[in-house]
């Protein structure tokens, strides 16, 4: 389920923005604008003998081409439209976001969006 969620997030970003989306090793020469998508299991809990609940963190970083405020505002609005309060469809399941946060680092000219999803996996 973890990879399916990462793939769903990456596909939504790629379809919306039509720019490079990196999910693994970051190349030496990154050509902005681009996104980086990271996934990390934040918490595991055993539900019963055959299921476990996984809280997943998704971190999306946007590297700006211009560093302009208008560019970042546009990206934030579009990411909010894609993900804020929106369930992901993964296979036949829908996975609602639990928490969401977007921040901006002016010095690094990078925007970070984070979501947590809770899903059930079968052992």
Secondary structure, 3 states (H helix, E strand, C coil): CHHHHHHHHHHHHHHHHCCEEECCCCCCCCCCCEEEEEEEEEEEEECCCCEEEEEEEEEEEEECCCCCHHHHHHHHHHHHHHHCCCCEEECCEEECEEEEEEEEECCCCEEEEEEEEEEEEEC
